[in-house]
């Protein structure tokens, strides 16, 4: 079965769910990444960036993925 037909895994869905949440202050998101997902923030952001280019992620959570794509593009144009 090719990747496009396989559903997102639990970890990918949890990454998207974490991105839907708001965080109150500096360090809160990084703490949640470590505690809830067991990932280093650098690895988390690598996974998230790959998810933004994955059509399965777009199908699973179009609002979050499109918002994050806009943020990513805005940051790229600022550079």
C-alpha positions, 0 to 999 in steps of 0.5 A, spaced: 500 500 500 502 506 498 503 512 503 497 516 500 492 510 501 495 509 508 492 513 514 496 518 518 499 514 524 497 516 531 504 520 532 502 524 526 495 525 528 497 527 535 502 532 532 496 536 528 492 536 535 497 539 539 498 544 533 490 546 534 491 548 541 493 555 544 499 555 549 499 560 554 507 562 555 514 561 553 516 554 553 509 551 554 509 548 547 516 545 548 514 542 555 507 539 552 512 536 546 516 533 550 511 531 556 505 529 551 509 526 545 516 524 548 519 528 542 525 533 542 522 540 540 527 540 534 524 533 532 517 535 533 518 541 528 522 536 523 515 532 523 511 538 523 514 541 517 514 534 513 506 533 515 505 540 512 507 537 505 503 531 506 496 530 502 494 526 508 495 531 513 491 536 509 485 531 508 485 529 516 486 537 518 485 542 512 484 548 517 490 547 521 495 545 515 493 550 511 494 555 517 501 552 518 502 553 511 501 560 510 505 561 517 511 557 514 510 561 507 510 568 511 516 566 514 520 564 508 518 571 504 521 575 510 528 572 509 
